[in-house]
Amino acid sequence: MPKTGEHAAHWKGGKVRIGRYSYVYQPNHPAAVMGRYVCEHRFEMERKLGRYLEPEEVVHHVDGDAMNNDPNNLSLMANQSTHLKLHHAKGWTKCRTL
């Protein structure tokens, strides 16, 4: 049987980067993608709030840096529409964090 998680030979601490986002190894998380990983910014927001996020909730990176997942840099938006309105209000013609 192949070793998985921290027992695997290629283990790098449980983080992978896919596109512009960092994912953390959380195989038991209900929103895990690929059966094992969850977006780090969503995971950090959940830790901050003490609950799982609803699927429609969006985590905004305050400084626009999608790799800066410090809890103080994350803000919770009710949905994608609210998130895009925030970007529009800031004058961002492109959503830098999506």
Helices and strands as residue ranges (DSSP letters): G 5-7, E 15-18, E 21-25, E 37-39, H 40-49, E 58-61, G 71-73, E 74-77, H 80-89
